[in-house]
Amino acid sequence: MRIIVDDIQKKEWRAHWPVVVAAMAGLAASHVHFYSMGVMVTSLEKEFGWSRTQITSGLFIIAMIGFPLSPLVGTAVDRFGSRRIALFGMSIYSLAVVSLSFAQQSYVVWWLLWAFVAIGYLLLSPTIWVTAISRLFDASRGVAIAVTLSANGLISFGAPLLTLLLVQNFGWRAAYAILGVLAGAIAFPLLYFFFSSGRDGDAVRRTSAVVPRTYARAGFRFPKDVNVGAFVRLAFAASVMAMVFTAVVVNLVPILTSSGLTVVSAAAVAGIVGAMQVTGRLAGGFLLDRFNARYVGALVVLFPIASSLIFIGFHGSAILCGVGVLLFGLAAGAELDAVSYLASRYFPAGNFGAVFGFVIGLALLGSGLGPIVASFIYDVTGSYRLMLWAVVPLCALSSLAFLTLGPYLRADERASV
């Protein structure tokens, strides 16, 4: 039986590997704004005299816009196909990143520019890539999703260094312009020539038919089509863990210094996160294709509990803090794999984009709230200990949500709606 499955997996990869490569390029390009932010902060402080909270509020704007609009993007994917949305989104996103180079002293202008980035980013959200991959891969779906999503971790290595070189040689305005152009110039051709999903042709035909009748069939009918219990559990786990991950990652260096490490040691240890995120993503994909994804998800979201207890209880130990960061990075990589994979097994194919868009929207909301909640706790208490203690019950509840999902939706049930 294993030999038959392995043969099917090989056939899937031989047929569709260019789609995975193109999706990786699109996903990586769509995170240029995020991984360049840390380098840009100092230059923007000097230019405009803004606080770091004001500068990084652009990321919160993305979360606030993404929360209500993600389901609409998912519905558009169901109706028009992943390919058309991705091509349009990459065009918008590239222009939006370039537009950041025109920022002025007005803080309102800064917000408006980031709202533009938010629109482009939403049109390149994980919903687009996961929907396409889920329709092309079945036996090796876990690995295919993991490889695609690993692009987020891979760009975390190169984007900050490239941004630093551009800022040092050309200034921050030119850096934003060059990054935007590069994102589009590299990703758009790959998406144009190689990116598609099994239903893009059907989507094109649906849009040329009579809209009221066909859209009613492919539209989003939440109460009838969706296992509400599975949706609530997945949405809860995705949003809570997104909040946990961003709260800790954004504040990881000060958390480690408060645990007794020097700034240099803390920065070095924090650098493990990116590598472990990629490792966790790929390892998670491998496990998802071989074991019940509920148990994989339930296990990996418990890792941050160990990390938090290490940060709280072992003062000054760089080795133990490194272990904590390692576990945290593995969880951050594998958790999104599990959510994406499980969504493809529980949500109906006809409305997958719309339903998964809701999950991604809630995850975006959680990721926007995480750093703010962590900063508020620090401002009130003077430390991150309360936040780290809060990680324990939040991760435990997320693990329980995965465990209680119930059996997968059968393939004929997913395809029939």
DRENDO-1510 file (C-alpha; in Angstrom, 1 decimal, always signed):
<recs>
REC; n; res; u; v; w
REC; 1; MET; +0.0; +0.0; +0.0 .
REC; 2; ARG; +2.8; +2.4; +0.9 .
REC; 3; ILE; +4.5; +1.7; -2.5 .
REC; 4; ILE; +1.3; +2.6; -4.3 .
REC; 5; VAL; +1.0; +5.9; -2.3 .
REC; 6; ASP; +4.6; +6.7; -3.0 .
REC; 7; ASP; +4.1; +6.1; -6.7 .
REC; 8; ILE; +1.1; +8.5; -6.7 .
REC; 9; GLN; +3.1; +11.1; -4.8 .
REC; 10; LYS; +5.8; +10.9; -7.4 .
REC; 11; LYS; +3.3; +11.3; -10.3 .
REC; 12; GLU; +1.8; +14.4; -8.5 .
REC; 13; TRP; +5.2; +16.0; -8.2 .
REC; 14; ARG; +6.3; +15.3; -11.8 .
REC; 15; ALA; +3.1; +16.8; -13.1 .
REC; 16; HIS; +2.8; +19.9; -10.8 .
REC; 17; TRP; +6.2; +20.9; -9.4 .
REC; 18; PRO; +6.3; +24.1; -11.5 .
REC; 19; VAL; +3.1; +25.2; -9.8 .
REC; 20; VAL; +4.8; +24.8; -6.4 .
REC; 21; VAL; +7.9; +26.8; -7.6 .
REC; 22; ALA; +5.7; +29.6; -8.9 .
REC; 23; ALA; +3.6; +29.6; -5.7 .
REC; 24; MET; +6.8; +29.8; -3.6 .
REC; 25; ALA; +7.9; +32.8; -5.6 .
REC; 26; GLY; +4.6; +34.5; -5.2 .
REC; 27; LEU; +4.4; +33.9; -1.5 .
REC; 28; ALA; +8.0; +35.0; -0.9 .
REC; 29; ALA; +7.6; +38.2; -2.9 .
REC; 30; SER; +4.4; +39.1; -1.0 .
REC; 31; HIS; +6.4; +39.3; +2.3 .
REC; 32; VAL; +9.0; +41.9; +1.2 .
REC; 33; HIS; +7.2; +44.6; +3.2 .
REC; 34; PHE; +7.4; +42.6; +6.4 .
REC; 35; TYR; +11.0; +41.4; +6.3 .
REC; 36; SER; +12.3; +44.8; +5.2 .
REC; 37; MET; +10.5; +46.7; +8.1 .
REC; 38; GLY; +13.1; +46.0; +10.7 .
REC; 39; VAL; +15.9; +47.6; +8.6 .
REC; 40; MET; +13.8; +50.5; +7.5 .
REC; 41; VAL; +12.8; +51.6; +11.0 .
REC; 42; THR; +15.9; +53.5; +11.8 .
REC; 43; SER; +15.9; +55.4; +8.5 .
REC; 44; LEU; +12.3; +56.4; +8.9 .
REC; 45; GLU; +12.9; +57.5; +12.5 .
REC; 46; LYS; +15.6; +59.9; +11.3 .
REC; 47; GLU; +13.6; +61.1; +8.4 .
REC; 48; PHE; +10.3; +61.8; +10.1 .
REC; 49; GLY; +10.9; +61.7; +13.8 .
REC; 50; TRP; +8.2; +59.1; +14.2 .
REC; 51; SER; +8.1; +56.5; +17.1 .
REC; 52; ARG; +8.7; +52.9; +16.2 .
REC; 53; THR; +5.1; +52.2; +17.2 .
REC; 54; GLN; +3.9; +54.7; +14.6 .
REC; 55; ILE; +6.2; +53.2; +11.9 .
REC; 56; THR; +5.3; +49.6; +12.5 .
REC; 57; SER; +1.5; +50.4; +12.7 .
REC; 58; GLY; +1.5; +49.7; +9.0 .
REC; 59; LEU; +1.5; +46.0; +9.8 .
REC; 60; PHE; -1.5; +46.4; +12.1 .
REC; 61; ILE; -3.3; +48.2; +9.3 .
REC; 62; ILE; -2.8; +45.1; +7.2 .
REC; 63; ALA; -4.3; +42.9; +9.9 .
REC; 64; MET; -7.3; +45.2; +10.3 .
REC; 65; ILE; -8.0; +45.3; +6.6 .
REC; 66; GLY; -7.3; +41.6; +6.2 .
REC; 67; PHE; -9.7; +40.5; +8.9 .
REC; 68; PRO; -13.0; +41.5; +7.1 .
REC; 69; LEU; -11.8; +41.2; +3.5 .
REC; 70; SER; -10.0; +37.8; +3.5 .
REC; 71; PRO; -13.3; +35.9; +3.1 .
REC; 72; LEU; -14.1; +38.0; +0.1 .
REC; 73; VAL; -10.7; +37.2; -1.4 .
REC; 74; GLY; -11.4; +33.5; -0.8 .
REC; 75; THR; -14.8; +33.8; -2.6 .
REC; 76; ALA; -13.0; +35.5; -5.5 .
REC; 77; VAL; -10.6; +32.6; -5.7 .
REC; 78; ASP; -13.5; +30.2; -5.8 .
REC; 79; ARG; -15.2; +32.2; -8.6 .
REC; 80; PHE; -12.3; +33.4; -10.7 .
REC; 81; GLY; -9.5; +30.9; -9.9 .
REC; 82; SER; -6.2; +31.2; -8.1 .
REC; 83; ARG; -4.2; +32.2; -11.1 .
REC; 84; ARG; -6.1; +35.3; -12.1 .
REC; 85; ILE; -6.2; +36.6; -8.5 .
REC; 86; ALA; -2.5; +36.0; -8.1 .
REC; 87; LEU; -1.5; +37.8; -11.3 .
REC; 88; PHE; -3.7; +40.8; -10.4 .
REC; 89; GLY; -2.5; +40.7; -6.8 .
REC; 90; MET; +1.2; +40.7; -7.7 .
REC; 91; SER; +0.7; +43.7; -10.0 .
REC; 92; ILE; -1.0; +45.6; -7.2 .
REC; 93; TYR; +1.4; +44.5; -4.5 .
REC; 94; SER; +4.5; +45.5; -6.5 .
REC; 95; LEU; +3.1; +49.0; -7.1 .
REC; 96; ALA; +2.1; +49.3; -3.4 .
REC; 97; VAL; +5.7; +48.5; -2.2 .
REC; 98; VAL; +7.1; +51.0; -4.6 .
REC; 99; SER; +4.6; +53.6; -3.4 .
REC; 100; LEU; +6.1; +53.4; +0.1 .
REC; 101; SER; +9.0; +55.3; -1.3 .
REC; 102; PHE; +6.7; +58.4; -1.6 .
REC; 103; ALA; +6.0; +58.6; +2.1 .
REC; 104; GLN; +5.8; +62.1; +3.5 .
REC; 105; GLN; +5.8; +63.7; +7.0 .
REC; 106; SER; +2.0; +63.2; +7.1 .
REC; 107; TYR; +1.2; +60.2; +9.2 .
REC; 108; VAL; -2.2; +59.9; +7.4 .
REC; 109; VAL; -0.3; +59.4; +4.1 .
REC; 110; TRP; +1.7; +56.7; +5.7 .
REC; 111; TRP; -1.4; +54.9; +6.7 .
REC; 112; LEU; -2.9; +55.2; +3.3 .
REC; 113; LEU; +0.2; +53.8; +1.7 .
REC; 114; TRP; +0.0; +50.8; +4.0 .
REC; 115; ALA; -3.7; +50.4; +3.2 .
REC; 116; PHE; -2.6; +50.1; -0.5 .
REC; 117; VAL; +0.0; +47.4; +0.5 .
REC; 118; ALA; -2.7; +45.6; +2.5 .
REC; 119; ILE; -4.9; +45.3; -0.6 .
REC; 120; GLY; -2.0; +43.8; -2.6 .
REC; 121; TYR; -1.0; +41.5; +0.2 .
REC; 122; LEU; -4.5; +40.2; +0.6 .
REC; 123; LEU; -4.6; +39.2; -3.0 .
REC; 124; LEU; -1.5; +37.2; -2.4 .
REC; 125; SER; -2.6; +35.7; +0.9 .
REC; 126; PRO; -2.1; +32.0; +1.8 .
REC; 127; THR; -5.6; +31.3; +0.6 .
REC; 128; ILE; -4.5; +31.7; -3.0 .
REC; 129; TRP; -1.6; +29.3; -2.8 .
REC; 130; VAL; -3.2; +26.7; -0.5 .
REC; 131; THR; -6.3; +26.5; -2.6 .
REC; 132; ALA; -4.3; +25.9; -5.8 .
REC; 133; ILE; -2.0; +23.3; -4.2 .
REC; 134; SER; -4.9; +21.5; -2.5 .
REC; 135; ARG; -6.6; +21.0; -5.9 .
REC; 136; LEU; -3.5; +19.6; -7.6 .
REC; 137; PHE; -2.0; +17.4; -4.8 .
REC; 138; ASP; -3.7; +14.7; -2.7 .
REC; 139; ALA; -1.3; +11.9; -1.7 .
REC; 140; SER; +1.5; +14.4; -1.1 .
REC; 141; ARG; -0.6; +17.4; -0.2 .
REC; 142; GLY; +1.1; +17.9; +3.2 .
REC; 143; VAL; +4.6; +18.1; +1.7 .
REC; 144; ALA; +3.4; +20.3; -1.2 .
REC; 145; ILE; +1.7; +22.8; +1.1 .
REC; 146; ALA; +4.8; +22.7; +3.4 .
REC; 147; VAL; +7.2; +23.4; +0.6 .
REC; 148; THR; +5.1; +26.2; -0.7 .
REC; 149; LEU; +4.7; +27.9; +2.7 .
REC; 150; SER; +8.4; +27.4; +3.5 .
REC; 151; ALA; +9.1; +30.3; +1.1 .
REC; 152; ASN; +8.0; +32.6; +3.9 .
REC; 153; GLY; +10.8; +31.4; +6.1 .
REC; 154; LEU; +13.4; +31.3; +3.2 .
REC; 155; ILE; +12.9; +35.0; +2.4 .
REC; 156; SER; +13.4; +35.9; +6.0 .
REC; 157; PHE; +17.1; +35.1; +5.5 .
REC; 158; GLY; +17.7; +37.2; +2.4 .
REC; 159; ALA; +15.3; +40.1; +2.5 .
REC; 160; PRO; +16.7; +41.9; +5.5 .
REC; 161; LEU; +20.3; +41.8; +4.2 .
REC; 162; LEU; +19.2; +42.9; +0.7 .
REC; 163; THR; +17.3; +45.8; +2.2 .
REC; 164; LEU; +20.2; +46.8; +4.3 .
REC; 165; LEU; +22.5; +46.9; +1.3 .
REC; 166; LEU; +20.0; +48.9; -0.7 .
REC; 167; VAL; +19.5; +51.4; +2.2 .
REC; 168; GLN; +23.2; +51.9; +2.7 .
REC; 169; ASN; +23.9; +52.4; -1.0 .
REC; 170; PHE; +20.8; +54.2; -2.3 .
REC; 171; GLY; +18.7; +55.3; +0.7 .
REC; 172; TRP; +15.4; +54.0; +2.1 .
REC; 173; ARG; +13.2; +55.6; -0.7 .
REC; 174; ALA; +15.1; +53.9; -3.5 .
REC; 175; ALA; +15.3; +50.7; -1.4 .
REC; 176; TYR; +11.5; +50.5; -1.3 .
REC; 177; ALA; +11.2; +51.2; -5.0 .
REC; 178; ILE; +13.8; +48.6; -5.9 .
REC; 179; LEU; +12.3; +46.0; -3.6 .
REC; 180; GLY; +8.8; +46.5; -5.2 .
REC; 181; VAL; +10.2; +46.3; -8.7 .
REC; 182; LEU; +12.2; +43.1; -7.9 .
REC; 183; ALA; +9.2; +41.4; -6.3 .
REC; 184; GLY; +7.1; +41.9; -9.4 .
REC; 185; ALA; +9.9; +41.2; -11.9 .
REC; 186; ILE; +10.8; +37.9; -10.4 .
REC; 187; ALA; +7.5; +36.6; -9.3 .
REC; 188; PHE; +5.1; +37.8; -12.0 .
REC; 189; PRO; +6.7; +35.9; -14.9 .
REC; 190; LEU; +6.8; +32.7; -12.9 .
REC; 191; LEU; +3.1; +33.1; -11.9 .
REC; 192; TYR; +2.1; +33.9; -15.5 .
REC; 193; PHE; +3.8; +30.9; -17.1 .
REC; 194; PHE; +3.6; +28.2; -14.4 .
REC; 195; PHE; +1.0; +29.0; -11.8 .
REC; 196; SER; -2.5; +27.4; -12.1 .
REC; 197; SER; -4.9; +25.1; -10.3 .
REC; 198; GLY; -7.1; +22.3; -11.4 .
REC; 199; ARG; -10.1; +24.6; -11.4 .
REC; 200; ASP; -8.9; +27.7; -13.1 .
REC; 201; GLY; -10.4; +26.7; -16.4 .
REC; 202; ASP; -13.7; +26.0; -14.8 .
REC; 203; ALA; -13.5; +29.3; -13.0 .
REC; 204; VAL; -13.0; +31.2; -16.2 .
REC; 205; ARG; -16.0; +29.4; -17.8 .
REC; 206; ARG; -18.2; +30.1; -14.7 .
REC; 207; THR; -17.5; +33.9; -15.0 .
REC; 208; SER; -18.6; +33.9; -18.6 .
REC; 209; ALA; -21.9; +32.1; -17.8 .
REC; 210; VAL; -25.1; +33.5; -16.4 .
REC; 211; VAL; -23.8; +35.0; -13.1 .
REC; 212; PRO; -26.9; +34.7; -10.8 .
REC; 213; ARG; -27.4; +31.0; -11.4 .
REC; 214; THR; -23.8; +29.9; -11.4 .
REC; 215; TYR; -22.7; +32.1; -8.6 .
REC; 216; ALA; -25.5; +30.7; -6.4 .
REC; 217; ARG; -24.0; +27.2; -7.0 .
REC; 218; ALA; -20.4; +28.2; -6.4 .
REC; 219; GLY; -21.2; +30.8; -3.8 .
REC; 220; PHE; -20.6; +30.7; -0.1 .
REC; 221; ARG; -23.4; +28.9; +1.8 .
REC; 222; PHE; -21.9; +28.6; +5.3 .
REC; 223; PRO; -24.6; +26.8; +7.3 .
REC; 224; LYS; -25.2; +24.1; +4.6 .
REC; 225; ASP; -21.8; +23.4; +3.2 .
REC; 226; VAL; -19.4; +23.7; +6.1 .
REC; 227; ASN; -18.8; +21.6; +9.2 .
REC; 228; VAL; -19.3; +24.5; +11.6 .
REC; 229; GLY; -17.6; +22.7; +14.5 .
REC; 230; ALA; -14.5; +22.0; +12.4 .
REC; 231; PHE; -14.5; +25.6; +11.2 .
REC; 232; VAL; -14.7; +27.1; +14.7 .
REC; 233; ARG; -12.0; +24.8; +16.0 .
REC; 234; LEU; -9.6; +25.5; +13.2 .
REC; 235; ALA; -10.3; +29.3; +13.2 .
REC; 236; PHE; -9.7; +29.4; +17.0 .
REC; 237; ALA; -6.4; +27.5; +16.8 .
REC; 238; ALA; -5.2; +29.6; +13.8 .
REC; 239; SER; -6.0; +33.0; +15.4 .
REC; 240; VAL; -4.8; +32.1; +18.9 .
REC; 241; MET; -1.5; +30.6; +17.7 .
REC; 242; ALA; -1.0; +33.5; +15.3 .
REC; 243; MET; -1.3; +35.9; +18.2 .
REC; 244; VAL; +1.1; +33.8; +20.3 .
REC; 245; PHE; +3.7; +33.6; +17.5 .
REC; 246; THR; +3.7; +37.3; +16.6 .
REC; 247; ALA; +3.6; +38.4; +20.3 .
REC; 248; VAL; +6.7; +36.3; +21.0 .
REC; 249; VAL; +8.7; +36.7; +17.8 .
REC; 250; VAL; +8.4; +40.5; +17.6 .
REC; 251; ASN; +9.6; +40.8; +21.2 .
REC; 252; LEU; +11.9; +37.8; +21.2 .
REC; 253; VAL; +15.2; +39.7; +21.8 .
REC; 254; PRO; +13.9; +41.7; +24.8 .
REC; 255; ILE; +12.3; +38.5; +26.1 .
REC; 256; LEU; +15.7; +36.8; +26.0 .
REC; 257; THR; +17.5; +39.7; +27.5 .
REC; 258; SER; +15.0; +39.7; +30.4 .
REC; 259; SER; +15.9; +36.0; +30.8 .
REC; 260; GLY; +19.4; +37.1; +31.5 .
REC; 261; LEU; +21.1; +37.0; +28.1 .
REC; 262; THR; +23.2; +39.8; +26.7 .
REC; 263; VAL; +21.8; +41.7; +23.7 .
REC; 264; VAL; +24.4; +40.1; +21.4 .
REC; 265; SER; +23.6; +36.6; +22.7 .
REC; 266; ALA; +19.9; +37.3; +22.5 .
REC; 267; ALA; +20.1; +38.4; +18.9 .
REC; 268; ALA; +22.2; +35.3; +18.0 .
REC; 269; VAL; +19.8; +32.9; +19.7 .
REC; 270; ALA; +16.8; +34.7; +18.1 .
REC; 271; GLY; +18.3; +34.1; +14.7 .
REC; 272; ILE; +17.5; +30.4; +15.1 .
REC; 273; VAL; +13.7; +31.1; +14.6 .
REC; 274; GLY; +13.9; +31.5; +10.8 .
REC; 275; ALA; +15.8; +28.3; +10.2 .
REC; 276; MET; +13.6; +26.3; +12.6 .
REC; 277; GLN; +10.5; +27.7; +11.0 .
REC; 278; VAL; +11.6; +26.3; +7.6 .
REC; 279; THR; +12.6; +23.0; +9.2 .
REC; 280; GLY; +9.3; +22.8; +11.1 .
REC; 281; ARG; +7.3; +23.5; +8.0 .
REC; 282; LEU; +9.0; +20.8; +5.9 .
REC; 283; ALA; +9.0; +18.2; +8.7 .
REC; 284; GLY; +5.4; +19.0; +9.4 .
REC; 285; GLY; +4.4; +18.5; +5.8 .
REC; 286; PHE; +6.2; +15.1; +5.8 .
REC; 287; LEU; +4.3; +14.1; +9.0 .
REC; 288; LEU; +0.9; +15.3; +7.7 .
REC; 289; ASP; +1.1; +12.9; +4.7 .
REC; 290; ARG; +1.8; +10.0; +7.0 .
REC; 291; PHE; -0.2; +10.5; +10.2 .
REC; 292; ASN; -3.6; +12.0; +11.1 .
REC; 293; ALA; -3.2; +15.7; +10.9 .
REC; 294; ARG; -5.2; +16.4; +14.0 .
REC; 295; TYR; -2.6; +14.7; +16.2 .
REC; 296; VAL; +0.3; +16.5; +14.4 .
REC; 297; GLY; -1.4; +19.8; +15.0 .
REC; 298; ALA; -2.2; +19.0; +18.6 .
REC; 299; LEU; +1.4; +18.1; +19.3 .
REC; 300; VAL; +3.2; +20.9; +17.7 .
REC; 301; VAL; +1.2; +23.7; +19.3 .
REC; 302; LEU; +2.3; +22.4; +22.7 .
REC; 303; PHE; +6.0; +23.2; +21.9 .
REC; 304; PRO; +5.6; +26.9; +22.8 .
REC; 305; ILE; +4.5; +25.9; +26.3 .
REC; 306; ALA; +7.9; +24.4; +26.9 .
REC; 307; SER; +9.5; +27.5; +25.3 .
REC; 308; SER; +7.7; +29.8; +27.6 .
REC; 309; LEU; +8.5; +27.8; +30.7 .
REC; 310; ILE; +12.2; +27.8; +29.7 .
REC; 311; PHE; +12.2; +31.6; +29.2 .
REC; 312; ILE; +10.5; +32.1; +32.6 .
REC; 313; GLY; +12.4; +29.6; +34.7 .
REC; 314; PHE; +16.0; +29.3; +33.4 .
REC; 315; HIS; +17.6; +32.7; +33.9 .
REC; 316; GLY; +20.8; +33.4; +31.9 .
REC; 317; SER; +21.2; +30.0; +30.2 .
REC; 318; ALA; +21.9; +30.7; +26.5 .
REC; 319; ILE; +21.8; +26.9; +25.7 .
REC; 320; LEU; +18.4; +26.4; +27.3 .
REC; 321; CYS; +17.0; +29.6; +25.8 .
REC; 322; GLY; +18.3; +28.3; +22.4 .
REC; 323; VAL; +16.3; +25.1; +23.0 .
REC; 324; GLY; +13.3; +27.2; +23.7 .
REC; 325; VAL; +13.7; +29.2; +20.6 .
REC; 326; LEU; +14.3; +26.0; +18.6 .
REC; 327; LEU; +11.0; +24.5; +19.8 .
REC; 328; PHE; +9.1; +27.8; +19.2 .
REC; 329; GLY; +10.4; +28.0; +15.6 .
REC; 330; LEU; +9.5; +24.4; +14.8 .
REC; 331; ALA; +6.0; +25.1; +16.1 .
REC; 332; ALA; +5.6; +28.3; +14.1 .
REC; 333; GLY; +6.5; +26.4; +10.9 .
REC; 334; ALA; +4.4; +23.3; +11.4 .
REC; 335; GLU; +1.3; +24.9; +12.8 .
REC; 336; LEU; +0.3; +26.7; +9.6 .
REC; 337; ASP; +1.0; +23.5; +7.7 .
REC; 338; ALA; -1.5; +21.7; +9.9 .
REC; 339; VAL; -4.2; +24.4; +9.7 .
REC; 340; SER; -3.9; +24.6; +5.9 .
REC; 341; TYR; -3.9; +20.8; +5.4 .
REC; 342; LEU; -6.8; +20.2; +7.8 .
REC; 343; ALA; -8.8; +23.0; +6.1 .
REC; 344; SER; -8.4; +21.1; +2.8 .
REC; 345; ARG; -9.7; +17.9; +4.4 .
REC; 346; TYR; -12.7; +19.4; +6.2 .
REC; 347; PHE; -14.0; +22.2; +3.9 .
REC; 348; PRO; -15.9; +21.6; +0.7 .
REC; 349; ALA; -13.9; +22.1; -2.5 .
REC; 350; GLY; -16.5; +24.4; -4.1 .
REC; 351; ASN; -16.3; +26.9; -1.3 .
REC; 352; PHE; -12.8; +26.2; +0.0 .
REC; 353; GLY; -11.4; +29.6; -0.8 .
REC; 354; ALA; -14.2; +31.5; +1.0 .
REC; 355; VAL; -14.1; +29.3; +4.1 .
REC; 356; PHE; -10.3; +29.2; +4.4 .
REC; 357; GLY; -10.4; +33.0; +3.8 .
REC; 358; PHE; -12.3; +33.4; +7.0 .
REC; 359; VAL; -9.7; +31.3; +8.8 .
REC; 360; ILE; -6.9; +33.4; +7.4 .
REC; 361; GLY; -8.7; +36.6; +8.2 .
REC; 362; LEU; -9.0; +35.6; +11.8 .
REC; 363; ALA; -5.3; +34.6; +11.8 .
REC; 364; LEU; -4.4; +38.0; +10.5 .
REC; 365; LEU; -6.4; +39.6; +13.2 .
REC; 366; GLY; -4.6; +37.5; +15.8 .
REC; 367; SER; -1.2; +38.4; +14.3 .
REC; 368; GLY; -2.1; +42.1; +14.5 .
REC; 369; LEU; -3.2; +41.9; +18.1 .
REC; 370; GLY; -0.3; +39.8; +19.4 .
REC; 371; PRO; +2.4; +42.4; +19.5 .
REC; 372; ILE; +0.0; +45.1; +20.8 .
REC; 373; VAL; -1.2; +42.9; +23.6 .
REC; 374; ALA; +2.4; +41.9; +24.5 .
REC; 375; SER; +3.5; +45.6; +24.5 .
REC; 376; PHE; +0.5; +46.5; +26.7 .
REC; 377; ILE; +1.3; +43.8; +29.2 .
REC; 378; TYR; +4.9; +45.0; +29.3 .
REC; 379; ASP; +3.9; +48.6; +29.8 .
REC; 380; VAL; +1.6; +47.7; +32.7 .
REC; 381; THR; +3.7; +45.1; +34.5 .
REC; 382; GLY; +7.2; +46.0; +33.4 .
REC; 383; SER; +8.0; +42.5; +32.1 .
REC; 384; TYR; +6.9; +39.8; +29.7 .
REC; 385; ARG; +6.3; +37.1; +32.3 .
REC; 386; LEU; +2.5; +37.5; +32.4 .
REC; 387; MET; +2.5; +37.2; +28.6 .
REC; 388; LEU; +4.7; +34.1; +28.7 .
REC; 389; TRP; +2.4; +32.5; +31.3 .
REC; 390; ALA; -0.6; +33.2; +29.1 .
REC; 391; VAL; +1.0; +31.2; +26.3 .
REC; 392; VAL; +0.5; +28.0; +28.4 .
REC; 393; PRO; -3.4; +27.9; +28.5 .
REC; 394; LEU; -3.7; +29.4; +25.0 .
REC; 395; CYS; -1.6; +26.6; +23.5 .
REC; 396; ALA; -3.3; +24.0; +25.6 .
REC; 397; LEU; -6.7; +25.1; +24.3 .
REC; 398; SER; -5.4; +25.2; +20.7 .
REC; 399; SER; -4.2; +21.6; +21.1 .
REC; 400; LEU; -7.6; +20.6; +22.4 .
REC; 401; ALA; -9.2; +22.3; +19.4 .
REC; 402; PHE; -7.1; +20.1; +17.0 .
REC; 403; LEU; -7.8; +16.9; +18.9 .
REC; 404; THR; -11.6; +17.3; +18.9 .
REC; 405; LEU; -11.9; +18.0; +15.1 .
REC; 406; GLY; -13.4; +14.6; +14.3 .
REC; 407; PRO; -13.0; +12.5; +11.2 .
REC; 408; TYR; -12.0; +14.1; +7.8 .
REC; 409; LEU; -14.7; +15.0; +5.3 .
REC; 410; ARG; -14.8; +12.2; +2.7 .
REC; 411; ALA; -13.5; +13.1; -0.8 .
REC; 412; ASP; -16.9; +12.7; -2.4 .
REC; 413; GLU; -18.4; +15.0; +0.3 .
REC; 414; ARG; -15.8; +17.7; -0.4 .
REC; 415; ALA; -16.3; +17.5; -4.1 .
REC; 416; SER; -20.1; +17.4; -4.1 .
REC; 417; VAL; -20.7; +20.9; -2.8 .
</recs>
